[in-house]
Structure formats: structure tokens, C-alpha cells
């Protein structure tokens, strides 16, 4: 029953990814791509759907690379009325050059700084909308496949409590779990790098995992619908 409950939670996560997270990120990226520079009237009324440009001063920077505790950010200020922090994914190409007192040009969208520029050298911040829906899809596919596997293993154990071979952790369950994670990462990461459509991820990962489930399944065991 625990496996079945975990599979339901994983199925809910899969539905959340494909019903909300992926469409939300896709729409955010499209909205950003369609945004135009703010007019003076839009700036006056505080419109955040346009791209506003600000000339800011660097107050301090932090460049710390330590695994999960890595921090790459710059504290920026506008005169004496505003101060904020822009976070980056790494030191280059701009952050490593910045120092206190430097003047930069920041582009803001929906209240967040998305790009920082100094003398023609630009660096996107972590708030920059990105077209990386392939990663979202990989997470959703992984959750869906784990839900299916958990449901099958849990149902077999519930129905055949004394004879649930081969639906056990060793060796079938372990091999299938490792293969599922490997396939989703192995398909999702290259998909992000190459920019192929996000639906390519489930189209490739699901059949590969199903083939692996059949391949690792010991011969001579009864078939169970998956």
C-alpha cells in the first residue's frame, strides 16, 4: 500500500508538471520574448510587462564557488532610493569584472532584473526567462514513469503477497529504477542543450524505459499490464 500511495503522489507531481509548470514557464518565456521597451508613460504608471532600463551602481559582488553553496551575485543600487541583488549562474562573462562603484545598465521585466550590461558585456541573471521546457518535461516524465512502476509493483505485492516475483527490489526493481532515472536524464539534458521540442523527451524516454522494463524482466514470469 505504501508503494501505491507513493505512486499516486508521483502521478500528482507528473500532472502538476504537464498541467501547470511546463505551460506556465512556456507562457512566461513567450511573454518575455514579446515584451518591448517601456515608454515614459508606461514607466510612470508602473507597467511591469515592458522592458525597463536602469543605470545602477555596483555596491558589492559575491563570487563563491563551493558546490551547492555557490553564490554569484551583485548588489546594485539606484542613487539612495533603491537597492537590490541580481543573482547569476556563474562568474562570467560580466560578474567577474564587476567591482564596487562600477556603473552598469540593468534591464528589468516584471519587477526583476533579467540582464546586466557594462561596456557591451552582458550577462543574464537567474531571473531571465529561458526556453528550457525540455528539462520540465524530463521531470514530468520521470515522475510519471515512477508512478507507473510504483503502482505495478505495489499492486502485485498487494494481490500476490506470498508470491510477487519478480516485482521485488532486487534485482528487477533496482535495475528498473536506475534505468528510468538514467534515461530521463540522458534524454532531457541533451534535449535542453540542442533545443529540440519539449515533446521529444516523452516521445523518446517512455518507449526506451518500456523496452528496458521488458529487457530486465526475468524470462518465464507472468505478464502484468503496465
Backbone torsions as a table, in degrees:
resi	resn	phi	psi	omega
1	UNK	NA	-32.5	178.3
2	UNK	-64.5	-41.4	178.3
3	UNK	-62.3	-40.2	-179.9
4	UNK	-65.7	-42.6	178.7
5	UNK	-63.9	-41.6	177.5
6	UNK	-64.4	-36.2	178.8
7	UNK	-67.0	-35.9	177.3
8	UNK	-66.6	-39.3	177.1
9	UNK	-64.7	-41.0	178.5
10	UNK	-66.3	-37.7	177.4
11	UNK	-64.5	-38.5	177.4
12	UNK	-63.9	-39.5	177.5
13	UNK	-63.7	-41.0	178.5
14	UNK	-61.4	-45.0	178.9
15	UNK	-62.8	-38.7	179.6
16	UNK	-63.5	-40.6	-179.8
17	UNK	-62.7	-50.4	-173.9
18	UNK	-81.7	-23.9	-178.6
19	UNK	-92.1	-24.5	-176.1
20	UNK	-129.8	-56.4	-172.0
21	UNK	-62.0	-51.6	-178.0
22	UNK	-63.8	-49.2	177.1
23	UNK	-61.7	-36.2	-179.0
24	UNK	-65.5	-45.4	178.3
25	UNK	-65.5	-37.9	178.9
26	UNK	-64.0	-43.0	179.9
27	UNK	-68.2	-38.1	178.9
28	UNK	-61.9	-42.3	179.4
29	UNK	-65.3	-43.4	179.5
30	UNK	-65.0	-38.9	177.2
31	UNK	-62.3	-40.5	179.8
32	UNK	-66.6	-43.2	-180.0
33	UNK	-61.8	-31.4	-178.2
34	UNK	-87.2	-8.2	-176.9
35	UNK	-69.5	144.5	179.3
36	UNK	-119.4	161.1	178.5
37	UNK	-56.7	143.3	-178.7
38	UNK	-70.9	140.6	170.3
39	UNK	-84.5	167.7	179.9
40	UNK	-62.6	-32.3	179.2
41	UNK	-68.8	-40.9	179.8
42	UNK	-66.2	-38.4	177.9
43	UNK	-64.7	-36.8	-178.7
44	UNK	-65.0	-39.6	-177.7
45	UNK	-90.8	4.9	174.4
46	UNK	75.5	30.8	179.0
47	UNK	-67.7	125.8	-177.1
48	UNK	-104.1	-0.1	-179.9
49	UNK	-88.8	-3.1	176.2
50	UNK	-104.2	170.3	-178.4
51	UNK	-94.9	114.5	179.4
52	UNK	-102.4	147.2	-178.1
53	UNK	-115.5	132.1	-176.8
54	UNK	-131.1	141.2	176.1
55	UNK	-100.1	111.4	-171.6
56	UNK	-119.9	164.8	178.2
57	UNK	-114.9	135.1	178.4
58	UNK	-75.4	125.4	177.6
59	UNK	-93.0	-43.4	175.8
60	UNK	-163.0	162.1	176.6
61	UNK	-130.1	154.2	176.9
62	UNK	-130.9	121.0	177.0
63	UNK	-127.1	95.6	-178.8
64	UNK	-128.2	119.3	178.9
65	UNK	-110.6	109.5	-178.4
66	UNK	-151.1	60.0	178.8
67	UNK	63.8	-125.2	-178.2
68	UNK	-69.0	-18.6	-179.0
69	UNK	-94.8	17.1	179.5
70	UNK	-64.8	136.5	178.7
71	UNK	-133.9	125.7	176.7
72	UNK	-133.8	102.0	-175.4
73	UNK	-151.5	159.9	177.5
74	UNK	-131.1	131.5	174.8
75	UNK	-91.0	122.1	-175.5
76	UNK	-117.1	150.6	177.9
77	UNK	-137.4	151.8	176.9
78	UNK	-115.5	105.6	-175.5
79	UNK	52.1	-128.9	177.0
80	UNK	-117.1	15.2	-173.7
81	UNK	-103.6	-16.8	-176.6
82	UNK	-149.4	143.6	174.0
83	UNK	-144.7	134.9	-179.1
84	UNK	-149.0	170.7	-177.8
85	UNK	-119.1	131.6	175.1
86	UNK	-107.1	124.2	-178.7
87	UNK	-102.7	141.4	-176.7
88	UNK	-123.6	164.0	178.8
89	UNK	-85.0	-8.0	-179.7
90	UNK	-171.3	-175.2	-176.7
91	UNK	-82.9	-31.6	-174.9
92	UNK	-104.6	163.5	4.1
93	UNK	-90.9	-9.3	-173.2
94	UNK	-105.1	-43.2	-170.2
95	UNK	-56.4	-38.2	-178.5
96	UNK	-65.0	-18.1	-179.6
97	UNK	-92.0	-15.9	-172.3
98	UNK	-79.5	147.7	175.7
99	UNK	-146.7	165.0	179.6
100	UNK	-54.4	133.5	179.1
101	UNK	95.2	-13.4	178.8
102	UNK	-66.5	144.3	177.3
103	UNK	-99.2	128.7	-178.4
104	UNK	-129.0	162.8	174.6
105	UNK	-111.4	123.0	-177.9
106	UNK	-112.2	138.7	174.7
107	UNK	-105.1	126.8	-177.6
108	UNK	-115.6	146.2	177.6
109	UNK	-145.9	127.3	-178.6
110	UNK	53.6	41.7	174.7
111	UNK	80.0	5.9	-179.2
112	UNK	-125.5	141.5	175.2
113	UNK	-76.6	123.1	-176.8
114	UNK	-108.4	-24.3	179.8
115	UNK	-142.7	139.6	173.7
116	UNK	-122.5	135.4	-175.0
117	UNK	-133.2	141.3	172.5
118	UNK	-145.7	118.1	177.9
119	UNK	55.3	39.3	176.8
120	UNK	85.4	-5.2	176.9
121	UNK	-96.2	118.9	-174.9
122	UNK	-113.0	149.7	173.2
123	UNK	-144.3	130.2	177.8
124	UNK	-75.2	146.1	174.2
125	UNK	-91.7	175.7	178.8
126	UNK	-69.2	-15.3	179.1
127	UNK	-84.0	-6.2	179.5
128	UNK	-65.3	122.5	175.7
129	UNK	-62.1	134.0	-177.2
130	UNK	-125.8	147.5	177.7
131	UNK	-88.8	74.7	-178.2
132	UNK	-127.0	45.2	-177.8
133	UNK	-67.5	-18.0	177.8
134	UNK	-61.1	-36.3	177.6
135	UNK	-66.4	-41.9	176.1
136	UNK	-58.4	-46.0	-178.1
137	UNK	-62.2	-39.3	179.8
138	UNK	-62.3	-40.8	177.7
139	UNK	-64.4	-43.9	179.8
140	UNK	-64.1	-42.2	178.9
141	UNK	-64.2	-42.9	178.6
142	UNK	-59.7	-44.8	178.9
143	UNK	-63.3	-41.3	179.8
144	UNK	-65.8	-42.0	179.3
145	UNK	-67.4	-39.7	176.9
146	UNK	-65.4	-35.4	177.2
147	UNK	-63.7	-44.4	179.6
148	UNK	-63.8	-44.0	-179.5
149	UNK	-66.2	-43.4	178.8
150	UNK	-62.9	-38.3	179.8
151	UNK	-66.0	-44.4	-179.9
152	UNK	-64.2	-49.2	-178.8
153	UNK	-63.3	-42.0	-179.7
154	UNK	-67.6	-40.7	-179.9
155	UNK	-65.6	-40.9	179.2
156	UNK	-63.9	-42.9	179.9
157	UNK	-67.3	-32.2	178.9
158	UNK	-72.8	-37.2	-177.9
159	UNK	-81.9	-39.9	-177.5
160	UNK	-120.1	71.1	-174.0
161	UNK	-61.4	-33.9	-176.9
162	UNK	-94.1	-10.7	-177.8
163	UNK	-148.0	80.5	-178.0
164	UNK	-113.8	20.3	173.8
165	UNK	-65.2	143.4	1.8
166	UNK	-94.5	16.8	-173.0
167	UNK	-82.1	63.7	178.4
168	UNK	-124.5	167.8	-178.7
169	UNK	-63.9	-44.6	179.1
170	UNK	-109.4	127.5	-3.9
171	UNK	-98.8	-13.7	-168.5
172	UNK	-64.6	-48.6	-176.9
173	UNK	-62.5	-43.0	-179.4
174	UNK	-64.4	-46.1	-179.5
175	UNK	-62.4	-42.0	-178.3
176	UNK	-67.5	-40.0	179.1
177	UNK	-63.6	-48.9	-179.7
178	UNK	-62.0	-39.5	179.3
179	UNK	-65.8	-41.1	-179.7
180	UNK	-61.5	-47.7	179.5
181	UNK	-63.1	-43.4	-179.2
182	UNK	-63.6	-42.8	-179.8
183	UNK	-63.7	-45.8	-178.1
184	UNK	-63.8	-41.4	176.5
185	UNK	-70.0	-40.9	-177.5
186	UNK	-67.7	-24.6	176.6
187	UNK	-93.2	-42.1	-174.7
188	UNK	-67.8	-44.4	-177.3
189	UNK	-65.1	-49.9	176.6
190	UNK	-62.1	-30.9	178.8
191	UNK	-64.8	-38.4	176.5
192	UNK	-65.6	-43.8	-178.1
193	UNK	-64.1	-41.2	-175.1
194	UNK	-87.6	-17.5	177.9
195	UNK	76.5	22.5	177.3
196	UNK	-68.7	160.1	179.3
197	UNK	-56.2	145.4	-174.1
198	UNK	-62.3	-30.3	-177.2
199	UNK	-69.0	-11.9	174.7
200	UNK	-62.4	-32.6	-177.0
201	UNK	-62.1	-56.0	177.1
202	UNK	-65.8	-32.0	-179.2
203	UNK	-63.9	-28.1	-179.6
204	UNK	-99.1	-43.9	-173.0
205	UNK	-68.3	-39.8	-176.9
206	UNK	-65.4	-51.5	177.9
207	UNK	-59.9	-39.1	179.3
208	UNK	-62.1	-41.9	-179.9
209	UNK	-68.7	-37.7	177.3
210	UNK	-64.2	-40.5	176.9
211	UNK	-63.6	-40.0	178.5
212	UNK	-64.9	-38.5	179.1
213	UNK	-61.1	-39.5	177.7
214	UNK	-73.1	-36.7	-177.6
215	UNK	-66.9	-43.6	-177.3
216	UNK	-80.4	-14.1	-176.6
217	UNK	-70.3	124.2	-178.9
218	UNK	-57.5	140.4	-179.5
219	UNK	-67.7	146.5	175.9
220	UNK	86.2	4.7	178.1
221	UNK	-93.7	151.0	-178.3
222	UNK	-66.3	145.6	-178.5
223	UNK	-77.1	140.5	175.5
224	UNK	-130.4	128.7	-179.1
225	UNK	-62.2	137.1	179.0
226	UNK	-117.9	NA	NA
